[in-house]
Each structure stands twice: as C-alpha cells, then as structure tokens.
C-alpha cells in the first residue's frame, strides 16, 4: 500500500480533523496457525468522546474487539493499516498484531492473495445504511482482503456460531455479530474480508415537522456554520443558526445543538438545505414544506388524514371496507394530480369504476380504471373492450389509458396478460410507490408515465400500454 493514498485520505478529511474526538476500531479476527488475520475491520471517527471498549472471545481461535480511543491515536492507526498492513489490538491484556491478509502474516496466500485497495471516495448522505455503516455524508477508503473461508474454515465457523448462540450476550452466529458490530457489511461466508476507514462528517442535520432545522455537532466556539436554502420551485435564502436551549440538554457531552426556523416564502413547496463549515460544503438534503407532503394538495390530505394512514390502509390494508379500496384509488389519483371521478354506483351497468380526463396543450387522455382486491386478470378483457368503446364514442380524438388496480401482489403471468390486452396493471408494489410520490414529489407527467409503463422480468424492454387517438 503506497503512502499516496494515506496522504490523499488525510487531505480529504482535513476540514474535520480537529472536530473529531474519538476513533473506533472494530476488528473481527481468526487465528491461522500462530498468526491472527482479520475477518473484518472498520475504523471510524466520531465527534463523540470515547465510549467503553469491548472484547468478545467465544472460542480460542476467534476474537472480536471494539476499541474506543482518543483522536490522537488516529495517525498511528492509519499508518499501521495503510503502510504496515496490520491493526494493533489486545487479547487477554497481551498486545497482538492482526494482519490484513495471510500474506501479511507470512502465510501462504488464500484464493484472493493480495489486499485490493480502492480510491478515496466522498459519499453523500444516504437514506439506508450502506456497506460502510453510516447514513451521514462520509469519506471512505476501503479494501477487500481474503475470502472469509480462507481465514475462518467451515469447522471453525460452525464451532464459532454455536458458541455465539449460547454466549452472553447471545448472537445468532457470525452473521448477527457482524450485523450489530459492523452494520452494512456483507455477511456471506464466501465474501471477502472488508477493510474500511470511514470518516463521517461530525455534524447531523434534521428537519423537524414544525418547520425547524436542527444541527448537532462538536461544541466549538470558533465554528463558522452557514446554511443556504434553495427553495422549490424557486428562490434562495440563508438561515441563521442559534444555539438551542431546548435541544442542547439532550445532546451528549461535548455536543451542541443549533436551530433555525424556516420562514417559507409564499408558494414554496420544499427546499434543498445545504450546510457549510466555513466555505466547505458539509451536507445537504431535500425537505418538503409540509410533513409527508410534496404538494399543497397532499398537505391538505394530511390535515384530514395524518401521515396518509387511512389512505394507506384503504389501499394496502388486509381488512378493507366495502368500496374502500375504490375510494382509496380515486383519492390517491386526485392527490397525484389526476382528477378521477368514482362511477361505482348510480351509473350504467358494466362500466369501469373510475375515470379521469387530463387535458392540456399537448394532449388529451382519459384514465379508465377498474378496482379489484384479487384476480385482476378477470378484469382485463372487459376493461379493454370498454376502452375501445369509449375511444370510438369520443370520435378517436382522445387517448385512453385503461388500468386495473389491485391490492394484491401481482404475478409475472398477470403482467404478461395485461400487456397482451393493452391494459396497465397496478398492484400492491406499484400502489406503494405511488404513495411514496405523495412525499417525494412527482409531476403529473411522471405519474402518468409510471402508470402507462409495464415491465416484464424476462424482458429488457418496456411496454407503453393504452390506446392513442387517431385524429
């Protein structure tokens, strides 16, 4: 491993170097002969003060440690890993070098052989925990080591799993131990040993539902934090952070909370919030003006139906009232900008459950919908015929998009039949996606494109269904 990557990593993390307070080394290792070789290792930095270190040794030939150190140890830890190829831990109070690979330990290499290092990567914030273990923006330097079975053979793994399950605290084998000690890491036995250096930004941002931005970070009097707002659909602004007397008391020692109310300009629906440390961009995320609502219409729905819970229950719930599913579909379409009307009662027999007209300067389209809790394929033929009748009735001047909505999980064969009948099929998975649109925001054209596009698992292409006007 060259010192160039070490220098590049050090340069990338330089803006936060004086703000981190601790280093956490998590190392899982197995004994190979007289040497110890890593099963997984992650070094991460934190603005929190060091916590208590932990050591777990369920069998003689395996150890798992989580060591918390002051930030002053960072340079030596990085040098040991990146230049010398080992991490330093203690087993039963005895200092031990754990090598990054069998080759580093002077043993015959496994199937992979050399450790494969990747370049320094800067990550944006994530909604879900990625393989490097943090949802915050982070700078990482990672590598892959030996195949896990070359370090921890099957017999040893079987013994380890058994001892972990009977231990105190109990873990359901190595997979569960990895999941708790190193979130995000691939636990498959054939995977390579992960070697991770993870530097999350030392700040956390949160948007409170009542229109308040909260920022937590190191208690440093000299911090120059700035916030820029980029409102949607237009406009910019600045926020002035002030130390929070309400939220500071729940922060950990050495951590301060700041807050800033957001004064939304008229007609704003959301904003991108960007946090800067001096002139260095730290973090950014998109927020909606109203909770769970990307549009004013969705916000009105939340006023009557907090978090869209009753709408979600009507569409996806197991116990659905009579006509409840149809009402739910009609309400969802309206909230997404498709002005649907329910025709379930008081109309001519053998007609679809709902219809909507979308008319603008570019096109006119009728959405024609049938709703069913199960057996959607029984609706395809009839709905396809009604669509043709309506197209003829409207003199071939308006496009028709026939859709069968179902609360059931659709099958590949049902999707195939829908395509053959030139009908769209919206099942449980698609309804869940449409509900997400209420919060993430999609314009009507994007919603219609989603409704009109059918995908088959055994085909690389997509199918646009519906009847186009011929005049």
N, C-alpha and C positions, 0 to 999 in steps of 0.2 A: 504494500500500500504506500503510495507516494505521499510526501508531505504537502503536495499541492492541494489535494482535496481537503486536508486539515486546514490549510490556510484559507481556502475558499469558504469552507463552512464557518470558520471563525469570523471572516469578513461579513458574511450574511447575518450572523446573529449579533454583530457588534452593537446595533442600536439598543438592544435589550440587555446587554451583558451585565450592566450594573443594577438591573432591576430584578433579576432572578435571585432568590435567596437560598435555593437548595438544589441538589442533584439527587435523582433517584435512580439507582441501579437495580434492575430486576434481572436475575440470572438463573436459568434452569440448566443444570449440568449433569452429565453422566460420567462415571469413571470408566475409562478404557485402558485396561492394564494398570500402569502406575500413574497415568495422566488423567486429568479432567478436561473434558471437551464440552463445549456449550450445546445445549438442546435449543435454547432461545435466549436472547439477551436484548434488553431495551434500556437505554439511558435517556432519561427525560429531565427537563429543567422545570422549575416552578418558582412562582413569586411567593409561595408559602414557606414558612420556616420548616426545617426538617422534622419529620414525624418519627415514630418509633420504628426501628428496623426489625425485620422478621426473618427467621430461618426455619425451614421445614426439611427434615431428612427422614422420610418414611422408610427408606432402605439404605444400606451402606453405600451402594453404588449410584445413588442419585441424591441431589440436593437442590433446593430452590430457596433463593435468598432475595429479599427486598431490602436494600441498604439505602438509608437516607443520610446524605452528607451535606455539609455547608457548601455553598457555591465555590468557595476557594479551592475545593478538590477538583473542579471541573477540568482544568488544564491537564492534570496528571491522568485523569480517567480517559480523556480523549486521546492523549498521546499513547497510553497503553494499548488502546484498541486499534487506533488508526495506523500507528507506526510499528509497535511491537507485537500486535496480534494476540493480546490476551486481556482478560479482566481480572482484577485482584479482589478476592473475597476471603472470608474466614470461615472455616469449618471446624466446629468444636474449639474455637479460640486459636486455631492454627492458621496462619496465612497460607493461601493456596492460589496458584495461578490457574485460571480456567482458559484454555486455548480456544481460539475461534474455529479451529479445524484440527483434524487428526494430523495433517501435515505440520501445522504449527507446533504440535506436541511431539514431533519427531516420530510419528507412527506412519504406517503405510496409509496412503490416502484412500478415501472411500470412493464411491461411484462418481461423485462430482469432482473431488480433488480440491482445487484452489477456491478460495473465497472470491465471490464476484461482487465487486463494489459498483454502485451506481453513482450518478452525479448528484450534487446538492439540488434539492427540489424545494420550491416555495409553494405551499398549498393554501388555497382559500378555505374559509370556514365550510364545514360540512353539516348536513342535517343528520346523517347517521354516522356512527363510529366507523372510521376507515381502518385499514390494516395497521396503521401506525398509532392508533389508540386515542386520538383526541379530535373533537369536533371544532376546536378553535383553529384559526389560521396557524400554520406551523412551518418551520423549516426543518427538513429531514435529510439525513444522509444514511443510506441503508445498504445492506449487502445480504447475499444468500450464502450460507455455509454448507455443511454436509447434509446429505439426506438423513432424515431423522433416524431411520432404521440402521444406518451405518454407525450411529453413535449409541443408540438405545435399541438393542436387538429385541426380538419378539418375546423371548422368555423373560428378559428383564422388564419389558413393558408390562407383561401380564402380572408379574410379581408386584411391580410398582402400582398398577391400577388397583389391585386387591388391597394393598396396604393403605392407599389413599382413601378407599371407601370405608375402611374400618377405623381410620385415624380420627383424631380430634384436633381441629375441626375436620369433618369428613368432606371429601371431594369425590365426585363420580368419575374417577380416573384422571389421567393426564389432560384429557380434553377439557374437563371442568376447571382444573387447576390453571391451565393456560388462559381460559376464557376470563377467569377472575383476576389473575395476576397481570396478564398482558392482553387486555381487550382488543379485539380486532384481528389477532394473529390466527393464521390458518392452522387448525389442529390436526389435520390429516397426517398419519404416520409416515406416508411416503413423501411429504413435503420437505423442503429444505429448511434448515435451521435459520430463523430470521435474526439478523443483527441490525439493530435500529438505534440511531441517535435522533431524538425527537425534541425540538425546541419550540413549544407552543408560545405564542405571544403572551406576555404576562398581564393581559387585560381581558376582561369579559364584558360583553355588551348584551343588554337585554331591553326589549321594548315592552313596557307594561301596558295592559289593555286600556288604562285610563289616560293614555297619551303622554307617558313619561319615559324618557330614555334614562337607563341606569348603566353606569360604568363602574366596574370594580377593578382595582389594581393595587400595586405597591404604594404604601404610604410614604411618598417622597415629596417634600415641599417644593422641589425645583422642577417638577414635571410640567411640561407645556403641552397639555392635551387640547386639541381642537376638533370640532365636529362640523362637517359640512353636510347640508341637506340638498338632495336633488329630487324635487317634488315631481310626482306624476299627476297629470300629463306634462306639466311644465313648471318652471320656476326653480330658484335656488335660494339657499339661506344658510345662516350659521346658528349654532346653538352655543349658549354659554353654560358650561358645566360649573356646578357649585357643589361643595361637599354636602353630602346628605346627612342630616341629623337623624332621619327616620331609619335609614337602611345601614348606617355605619355600625350600629350596635350589633348587627347580626354578622358582621364580617369577622374573619379570623384575625388574630394578632398580626400587626404589620400590614394589614389590608385596609384600604379606604374605599368608600363608595361615593360616587358623584352622581348627580342627577341634573336633568334639564327638561323642562316642559316643552312639548312641541306645539307651537301655535300654527295650526294648519291654515294655509291660505284657502280662500274660497275656491271651490270646485276641485280641490286636491283629493285624489283617491288613495294615494300612497306615496312612498318616498324611498330613495336609497340613502342610507345613513352611512357616512364614512368617518372613521376615527383616525386622527393623525397624532403622532408623537413628534413634536417639532414639525418638520416637513416630511416626515416618514409616514407613509400610509400603513396603518396597523391592521385595520379590519373594516369590513363593510357588510351590510346586509339590507335586504328589501323588507319593508313593512307596509301593511295596509293601514289606512286611517282608522277604520273601524274593525273591532275584533272579528276574526273569522269571515271577513267580508272584503272582497276586492272591488266591489261596486256599491253604489248607493242603494241599489235595489236589494242586494244581498244584505246590506246593513239593516234595511227595513225588516227583512225577514228575521234577522237575529233579534230585533226588538220584540217580535211576536214569538219567536222560536229560538231561544238562546242556544248558540253553537250549532244550529240546524239539527238539533237532536231528534225532534219529532219527524222532520222530513227524512232524516237518515233511517229512522225506524220504519216509516211508511214504505221506503224503497227497499231496505235490506233486512228488516226485522223478520223474525220467524213467525210471529203472531200478527198477521195483518188483517185489519178490519175489512169488511166488505167495501169495495170501491176505494179502499185506502191507497192501494198501490197505484191505481189510475190517477187519483188526485195528486199523489206524490210526484208522478211523472210530469203531469201538467204543470205543477208548481215549479219543479226543477227547470223545465224548459223555459218558463217565463222568467225565472231568475237569471237564466243564461242569455236572455235577450231574444228568445223565440216565443212570440206571443200566442201560445197554444190555447185552444178552447176545447173543453170537455164535451163530448157528444154521447156519453154513455147512456143517457136516459132522455126520453121525450123526443126522439128522432126516429126516422125511418129505420126499420129493422135491417140487419145485415150491412150496417155501416161501421166504419172504424170508430175507435174510442175517442180519438182526438185529431185535431187538425190545426195547422198554423200557416199563415201566409207571411212570407218575407219578401218584401218588395223594395228595391232601391234603384238607383240609376243604372246599375249594370245588369240586373237580372231579377226575375220573379220566380219564387219557389214555394211550393206547398209541401209542408211536412205532414204526412198522413201516418197516424200511429195506432197500433193495436197493443194492448197490455195484457199480459198473462203471467201467472205465477209459475206455471210449469208447461211442458210440452209446447215450446214456441214453434216447432216445426209444423204443428197443426194449423198455424195461422198464416203460413207463407202464401199458400195458393190463393186463399180468399182475399188477402190484402193486395196481392199482385194484381188480381182482377179488378178490385176497386180502384187501384191506382190508374189502370188503363182507362176505366170508365170515366174517372174524373178528368184525366188528360183530354179525352175526347169531348167531354162536357164543356171544358174550358177552351175548346177550339184549338188545341195543341199550342196554346200561347204561353203556358206556364209550366215550368218543370215540376215534377212530382218526386218526392223522396219518401217512399214507404218504409216504415221502421216497425219492427216488432220489439217491444220492451218486455223483458222478463227479469224477475228477481232471482231466477235460478242461475247456477253456473252453466254456461253453455259448453257444448262439446264440439269437437272438430267436424263431426258429420253434420251437426246442425248449422254450423257456419257455412259449410260447403253447400248445403241445400238452400240456404238463404241467398248465397251468391247466384246459384242456378235460377232462382226465382226473381233475381234483380231486386232483392229486398235487403235492407240493413237489419242486423241483429244486435241489439244492445242488451247484454246480460249483466250479471252481478259485478263482474270486474269492470266493465265499462261504466256502469252507474256509479261505482266508487270513484272512478276517475273524474266523472262529471261533477260529483260532489266536491272533489278537490278543486275543481275550477272555480267554485264559489269563493275560495280563499286565495288561490294563486292568481286568478285573473286570466281570462281568455276573451278575446273579442268574438263577436257573433260569427264572423267568417271562419275563425279557428274552430269554434264549436261545430259548425255545420260540416266542416271538412272532417272532423273526427267522427261525426255521425254517419257520414257518407262513405267512409273508407273501411273496407273489410280486408282483413289479413288472414291468410291460411298458414298454419305452422309448416306445412310441407311445400310451401311455395315462397320464392324470394320476392315475388311481385305483390302488388296490392290491387284491390278491385274497387272502383268507384261505382256504386250502385245508384239506381234511380232512373227516372225517365226524363229525358231532356225535351224541351219544346221544339217543335219542328217549324215554327213560324216566328 
